[in-house]
Amino acid sequence: MPRQEVKLNLIDRVVSYWNPSKGLQRLQDRAMLSSFDAAQKSRLNRDRSGKKPGGSGDDHIDRWSLWELRETARDLDRNNGLAMAIVDRVIENVFGPYGFELRPKTPDDDINKRIQEDFRNWMHFDFDARREFSGWEVMRNVYRSELRDGDFFMQYLYQGNGSCMGFEGERVTNPRGAKEVQIRGLKTVNGIAKQNGIKKYLWVADENPKSPNVPVDQGKAIRADNVVQFYNPRRYTQGRGLPICTPLIREIDDIDDLLLFERLAAKKAASNNMVVYTENPVGASEWMTKQFQERNGDDDIALEEWDPLGVNHLRIGEKIDSIPSNHPGTTFEPFIVLLNRYVGIPMGLPLELVLLDFSKVNFASSRQLLNQAQRRFEINQDQIAFKLYLIYRLWLDHRIDQGHYDKYKMGAFHYAHNWAFPGWPSPNPLQDAQACALAIQYAFGSRTDYNRRRGISQDRIEQELENETKQLVERSIPISDKINPMRSSSSNGQTQKQEAA
């Protein structure tokens, strides 16, 4: 396609007249833009000139768009098995069955053990302000809301041992009644007031609203320093998150429609309706319609479906075309598979994890696919870990203020900690164990690193082994400290000869 010549337009002439240097710079910029084929507006490129140009991440999101996208994503999560399942797969792999394990890293080992035990109990019994779920059950739901709705908010409450109360994204919005809402002089965008890019206040509706139009007297501003927002913005200047399925809504709907249409076609072809042509002047079709209306209790409804294995009468001259029985076609399944693969890509899920079907890949391929998915899950775990750190920091400050720990013994970095993330079972545990043994033998790795990848704490393993050994000694049970690896018959024969010599 020949490149268009850059010509002066009216704006260029005006700018050049008042400021020649600016006019020249503008013309150079336009010339640079024209050097990219994708920037050209033509029949080969989609015209996006109607979209909002430039601006921050918040300029492309408003409360109405957020509301529509959020409700669409929730409808998919309620009524679409594919959308629900792919979110389930991510949550299962990110959190595992037991969530994350806190490992404090203060200089005092005794305080570390106390903090670890206290936090574990708090997560289990006191995390949920409503006392309905354990902490990790709540966190799975929070993460589901983040993926499905775009974001979720957790507020730390300081009553008693402390707890967390969550509220969904639609409650954080700009109130109705003013074009530009301000909280203590700070501009509020989508319910969040920032100062130098830092969240200072949130405007929160008292109850879950029925629309983004919330009157000012039905909400209040709260401080943001004890609220943790769970979201994953695609731009640094974006204050609110978008549902993960936002770019895939059309594809998910298409898959659902295609499956529905093919099911209807198959049911119609399988019903084996018989058609009888008649000269009855009364009109058999009108009579059938009347019977159908009486049966369904509706006088206005027309006859639009036939009973399976039914005999249907038509007047002479009336024709009906039957639906072919060759459904679905030979290209239907590959096309559906392609759409499912496309849907899984933004979630970091290969097709095999989306459909839970590894029958069409070999062992090596399935392992590579799992490894690729696990890289994405590790990134998700790291993102959630920082949000949990913010909650842990609020909880620890609260505990210190209550006098549970000696802050001086904890040192200057009393927030120091890391998280033990859940790992994934090995598809070939024996081979992986042998590889780990060789890595340790030749100093290519460590037991700690290997167990960390499995989601297991090396300290916990050593502690459990020590306890087991102590119990065995107390019960006078013989202990074998060596486990000989399995040997093949040829190696066994060679070993026996060496031992005989």
C-alpha positions in Angstrom: 0.0 0.0 0.0 1.6 3.3 -1.0 2.3 5.6 1.9 0.3 8.8 2.1 2.1 12.1 1.7 1.9 14.3 4.8 0.1 17.5 3.9 -0.5 20.6 5.9 -4.0 20.8 7.3 -5.9 23.8 8.8 -4.5 23.2 12.3 -1.0 22.9 10.9 -1.3 26.2 9.1 -2.7 28.0 12.2 0.0 26.6 14.5 2.7 27.4 11.9 1.5 31.0 11.5 1.7 31.7 15.3 4.7 29.5 16.2 6.7 28.2 13.2 8.9 26.0 15.4 5.9 24.3 16.9 4.4 23.9 13.5 7.5 22.2 12.2 7.6 19.9 15.2 3.9 19.0 14.6 4.5 18.2 11.0 7.5 16.0 11.9 5.4 14.1 14.4 2.7 13.5 11.9 5.3 12.3 9.4 6.7 9.9 12.0 3.1 8.6 12.7 2.5 8.1 9.0 5.6 5.9 8.8 3.7 3.1 10.7 1.3 1.1 8.6 -0.8 0.3 11.7 -1.4 4.0 12.4 -3.0 4.5 9.0 -6.8 4.8 8.8 -7.8 2.5 5.9 -10.1 -0.4 5.0 -7.3 -2.7 6.2 -7.1 -1.2 9.7 -10.0 -0.7 12.2 -10.8 2.9 12.8 -10.4 3.8 16.5 -10.5 7.5 16.1 -13.8 7.6 18.0 -12.2 6.3 21.2 -11.0 8.6 23.9 -7.5 9.9 22.9 -4.7 10.1 25.4 -5.1 10.7 29.1 -4.4 8.6 32.2 -5.8 5.1 32.9 -8.7 6.7 34.7 -9.8 8.7 31.7 -10.8 5.6 29.9 -12.9 4.2 32.8 -16.0 5.8 34.3 -18.5 4.5 36.8 -21.0 3.5 34.2 -18.5 1.5 32.2 -17.4 -0.2 35.4 -20.9 -1.0 36.4 -21.8 -2.6 33.0 -18.6 -4.6 32.8 -18.9 -5.8 36.4 -22.5 -6.9 36.0 -21.7 -8.6 32.7 -18.8 -10.5 34.3 -21.0 -11.5 37.2 -23.7 -12.8 34.9 -21.0 -14.9 33.1 -19.8 -16.3 36.5 -23.4 -17.2 37.4 -24.6 -18.7 34.2 -21.6 -19.7 32.0 -19.8 -22.8 33.0 -16.7 -21.9 31.0 -16.3 -18.5 32.6 -16.8 -19.9 36.1 -14.5 -22.9 35.6 -11.5 -20.9 34.3 -11.7 -18.6 37.4 -11.9 -21.7 39.6 -8.7 -23.1 38.0 -6.8 -20.0 38.7 -7.9 -19.8 42.4 -7.2 -23.5 43.0 -3.7 -23.1 41.7 -2.9 -19.8 43.3 -4.1 -20.6 46.8 -4.0 -24.4 47.0 -6.0 -26.1 49.7 -4.5 -24.3 52.7 -3.5 -20.8 51.5 -0.1 -19.1 52.3 2.1 -19.7 55.3 3.5 -16.6 57.1 7.2 -16.8 58.0 8.3 -13.8 60.2 11.9 -12.8 59.9 12.6 -10.7 63.0 15.9 -11.2 64.8 14.1 -13.0 67.7 13.2 -16.6 66.9 10.8 -17.0 69.8 8.9 -13.9 68.7 8.8 -15.3 65.2 7.2 -18.5 66.4 4.7 -16.7 68.4 3.8 -14.3 65.5 3.5 -17.2 63.1 1.2 -19.2 65.5 -0.9 -16.1 66.4 -1.4 -15.1 62.8 -2.4 -18.6 61.8 -5.0 -18.7 64.5 -6.2 -15.2 63.7 -6.6 -16.1 60.0 -8.6 -19.2 61.0 -10.8 -17.8 63.7 -10.9 -13.9 63.7 -10.0 -12.7 60.2 -13.7 -12.6 59.1 -15.5 -9.9 60.9 -18.8 -11.8 60.3 -17.3 -15.0 61.8 -18.8 -17.1 59.0 -15.7 -18.3 57.2 -12.0 -18.9 57.8 -9.6 -16.4 56.6 -8.4 -18.4 53.6 -12.0 -19.1 52.5 -12.5 -15.3 52.6 -9.3 -14.7 50.6 -10.4 -17.1 47.9 -13.6 -15.2 47.6 -11.8 -11.9 47.6 -9.5 -13.1 44.8 -12.5 -14.3 42.8 -14.1 -10.9 43.2 -10.9 -9.2 42.0 -10.8 -11.4 38.9 -14.5 -11.3 38.2 -15.4 -7.7 39.2 -12.1 -5.9 38.7 -11.4 -5.1 42.4 -12.4 -5.7 46.0 -11.8 -3.7 49.2 -10.8 -5.1 52.6 -11.1 -2.8 55.7 -9.2 -3.6 58.8 -11.3 -3.2 62.0 -9.5 -2.6 65.3 -12.1 -3.9 67.7 -10.9 -6.8 69.9 -8.3 -9.0 68.2 -8.9 -7.2 64.9 -10.8 -8.5 61.9 -11.4 -7.6 58.2 -14.7 -6.5 56.6 -14.9 -6.6 52.8 -17.0 -4.5 50.4 -17.4 -5.0 46.7 -16.4 -2.6 44.0 -19.8 -1.0 43.2 -19.9 0.5 46.7 -16.9 2.7 45.9 -18.1 5.3 43.5 -18.6 9.0 43.0 -21.9 10.2 44.6 -24.6 11.7 42.5 -25.1 15.5 42.4 -21.8 17.0 41.4 -19.8 16.9 38.2 -16.5 16.9 40.2 -16.6 15.4 43.7 -14.0 16.5 46.2 -13.1 15.0 49.6 -11.3 17.5 51.7 -10.2 19.4 48.6 -9.0 16.3 46.8 -10.5 15.4 43.4 -12.3 12.1 43.6 -12.2 9.8 40.6 -14.4 6.6 40.6 -14.8 6.9 44.4 -11.1 7.3 45.2 -9.5 10.6 46.3 -5.7 10.8 45.8 -3.0 13.2 46.8 0.2 12.9 44.7 -0.9 9.6 43.4 -1.5 8.1 46.9 -5.0 7.0 48.0 -6.2 9.1 50.9 -10.0 8.7 51.0 -12.7 6.5 49.6 -16.3 7.4 49.1 -18.3 4.3 50.0 -22.1 3.7 49.6 -23.8 2.6 52.8 -25.3 -0.5 51.0 -24.8 -2.3 47.7 -26.4 0.1 45.3 -28.8 -0.9 42.5 -27.1 1.6 40.0 -24.0 3.8 39.9 -26.3 6.8 40.7 -25.9 7.0 44.5 -27.1 10.1 46.4 -24.6 11.9 48.6 -26.6 11.2 51.7 -26.4 7.4 51.2 -22.7 7.1 51.7 -19.7 8.5 53.4 -16.0 9.2 53.0 -13.6 6.9 54.8 -9.8 7.0 55.3 -7.9 4.8 52.9 -4.9 4.0 55.2 -6.7 1.0 56.7 -8.3 -0.3 53.5 -6.5 -2.6 51.1 -7.7 -2.6 47.5 -7.3 -5.9 45.7 -6.9 -5.1 42.0 -4.5 -5.6 39.1 -4.4 -2.5 36.9 -3.2 -2.7 33.4 -1.9 0.9 33.6 0.1 2.5 36.4 -2.3 5.5 36.4 -5.4 3.3 36.6 -7.2 3.6 40.0 -9.7 0.9 39.5 -9.5 -2.6 38.1 -11.4 -4.2 35.2 -12.9 -7.7 35.1 -10.4 -10.2 33.7 -12.9 -11.3 31.1 -13.4 -7.7 29.7 -11.6 -8.4 26.3 -13.2 -11.9 26.1 -16.9 -11.3 26.7 -17.7 -11.6 23.0 -15.8 -14.8 22.6 -17.3 -16.4 25.7 -20.8 -15.4 24.5 -20.0 -16.8 21.0 -19.0 -20.2 22.5 -22.2 -20.3 24.5 -24.3 -19.4 21.5 -22.7 -21.9 19.2 -23.1 -24.7 21.7 -26.7 -23.7 22.3 -27.5 -23.6 18.5 -25.9 -27.0 17.9 -27.7 -28.6 20.8 -31.0 -27.2 19.5 -30.2 -28.5 16.0 -29.3 -31.9 17.3 -32.5 -32.1 19.4 -34.6 -31.1 16.4 -32.9 -33.7 14.2 -33.4 -36.4 16.8 -37.1 -35.7 17.4 -38.1 -37.5 14.1 -41.2 -35.5 13.5 -43.6 -36.8 10.9 -45.4 -34.4 8.6 -48.8 -35.3 7.1 -50.3 -33.2 4.3 -54.2 -32.8 4.5 -57.0 -31.1 2.6 -59.0 -30.4 5.8 -60.7 -27.1 5.2 -60.8 -26.3 8.9 -57.0 -26.0 8.8 -55.1 -28.5 10.8 -52.3 -26.0 11.5 -54.7 -23.5 13.2 -56.1 -26.4 15.2 -52.6 -27.4 16.4 -51.8 -23.8 17.3 -55.0 -23.6 19.4 -54.2 -26.8 21.2 -50.7 -25.5 21.9 -52.1 -22.2 23.3 -54.6 -24.0 25.5 -51.9 -26.3 26.9 -49.5 -23.4 27.7 -52.2 -21.0 28.9 -51.4 -18.2 26.5 -53.7 -16.9 23.8 -51.1 -14.8 22.0 -48.4 -17.4 21.6 -47.9 -19.0 18.2 -46.9 -22.6 17.5 -43.1 -22.5 17.4 -42.0 -25.9 18.5 -43.1 -29.5 18.0 -43.1 -32.3 20.5 -40.5 -35.1 19.9 -41.8 -38.0 17.9 -44.9 -36.0 17.1 -47.2 -36.3 14.0 -47.9 -32.8 12.6 -50.6 -32.0 10.0 -50.1 -29.4 7.3 -52.5 -28.2 4.7 -51.7 -29.1 1.1 -49.5 -26.4 -0.4 -47.7 -25.8 3.0 -44.1 -26.9 3.0 -41.6 -27.4 5.8 -37.8 -27.9 5.6 -36.3 -30.3 8.1 -33.0 -29.6 9.8 -30.2 -31.9 8.5 -29.1 -34.5 11.0 -25.4 -34.0 10.3 -24.8 -31.8 13.3 -22.3 -30.8 14.4 -20.2 -30.4 11.3 -16.6 -31.7 11.0 -15.2 -28.2 11.6 -17.3 -27.4 14.7 -15.2 -29.0 17.3 -11.8 -27.6 16.1 -13.4 -24.1 16.0 -14.8 -24.4 19.5 -11.4 -25.7 20.7 -9.7 -22.7 19.1 -12.1 -20.3 20.9 -11.5 -22.0 24.2 -7.8 -21.8 23.7 -8.2 -18.1 23.0 -10.3 -17.6 26.1 -7.6 -19.2 28.3 -4.7 -17.1 27.1 -5.4 -13.9 29.2 -5.7 -16.1 32.3 -2.4 -17.8 31.6 -4.3 -21.1 31.2 -3.4 -23.6 28.4 -6.3 -25.2 26.7 -5.7 -28.5 28.5 -6.3 -26.7 31.9 -9.3 -24.9 30.6 -11.0 -28.1 29.5 -9.2 -30.4 32.0 -8.3 -32.7 29.1 -4.7 -33.8 28.5 -5.7 -36.7 26.3 -4.4 -35.0 23.1 -0.9 -34.1 24.3 2.0 -36.3 25.4 3.7 -36.3 28.8 6.5 -33.9 27.8 4.1 -31.4 26.2 1.7 -31.5 29.2 4.6 -30.9 31.5 5.7 -27.8 29.5 2.1 -26.5 29.5 1.9 -26.9 33.3 5.2 -25.2 33.8 4.1 -22.3 31.7 0.8 -22.0 33.6 2.7 -22.2 36.9 4.9 -19.2 36.0 1.7 -17.2 35.7 0.4 -18.6 39.0 3.6 -17.6 40.7 3.2 -14.0 39.5 -0.4 -14.0 40.8 0.8 -15.4 44.2 3.4 -12.6 44.4 0.8 -9.9 43.7 -1.5 -11.3 46.4 1.4 -11.6 48.8 1.9 -7.8 48.8 -1.7 -7.2 49.5 -1.5 -9.7 52.3 1.6 -7.9 53.6 -0.5 -4.7 53.9 -3.1 -6.6 56.0 -0.4 -8.3 58.0 1.2 -4.9 58.7 -2.1 -3.5 60.1 -2.6 -6.7 62.2 1.0 -6.6 63.6 0.8 -2.9 64.5 -2.5 -3.6 66.3 -0.9 -6.5 68.2 2.1 -4.5 69.2 -0.1 -1.6 70.4 -2.0 -4.2 72.5 1.4 -5.3 74.1 1.5 -8.8 72.7 5.1 -8.5 71.4 8.2 -6.5 72.5 8.9 -4.1 69.7 12.5 -3.6 70.8 13.3 -7.3 70.5 11.8 -7.3 67.0 14.5 -4.9 65.7 14.2 -2.1 63.2 12.6 -4.3 60.6 9.8 -5.9 62.6 7.7 -6.2 59.4 10.3 -8.5 57.8 8.7 -11.7 56.6 8.1 -13.9 53.6 5.3 -16.2 52.5 5.4 -19.9 51.8 3.3 -20.3 48.7 1.5 -23.6 47.9 3.3 -25.6 45.3 2.0 -28.1 42.8 2.3 -31.9 42.7 4.9 -33.3 40.4 3.7 -35.2 37.3 6.7 -37.4 37.8 7.8 -37.4 41.5 10.4 -40.1 41.2 12.2 -38.4 38.4 12.0 -35.1 40.1 13.3 -36.5 43.3 16.3 -38.1 41.5 17.0 -34.8 39.8 16.9 -33.0 43.1 19.3 -35.6 44.7 21.8 -35.1 41.9 21.5 -31.3 42.1 22.2 -31.5 45.9 25.0 -34.0 45.4 26.8 -31.8 42.9 25.9 -28.5 44.7 23.6 -27.3 41.9 20.8 -26.7 44.3 19.6 -27.1 47.9 16.9 -29.0 49.7 15.4 -25.6 50.8 15.0 -24.4 47.2 13.6 -27.7 46.0 11.0 -27.8 48.8 10.2 -24.2 48.3 9.1 -25.0 44.8 6.9 -27.8 46.1 5.4 -25.3 48.6 6.9 -27.0 51.6 8.9 -25.4 54.3 12.4 -26.9 54.9 12.3 -25.8 58.5 9.0 -27.6 59.0 10.4 -30.8 57.4 13.4 -30.7 59.6 11.2 -30.1 62.7 8.9 -32.9 61.8 11.8 -35.3 61.1 13.3 -34.4 64.5 10.0 -35.0 66.2 9.5 -38.4 64.5 13.0 -39.5 65.3 12.5 -38.6 69.0 9.2 -40.6 69.1 10.9 -43.6 67.5 13.7 -43.5 70.0 11.3 -43.2 72.9 9.3 -46.2 71.6 12.5 -48.2 70.9 11.7 -48.6 67.2 14.8 -49.2 65.0 15.8 -46.3 62.8 17.4 -46.6 59.4 19.2 -43.5 58.4 19.9 -44.7 54.8 17.6 -45.6 52.0 19.3 -47.3 49.1 17.9 -46.2 45.7 16.3 -48.9 43.6 18.8 -50.6 41.3 18.3 -52.4 38.1 19.0 -56.2 37.8 22.2 -55.5 35.8 23.6 -53.0 38.3 22.7 -55.4 41.2 24.6 -58.2 39.5 27.6 -55.9 39.1 27.4 -54.8 42.7 27.3 -58.4 43.9 30.4 -59.2 42.0 32.2 -56.2 43.4 31.2 -57.2 46.9 32.4 -60.8 46.3 35.7 -59.6 45.1 
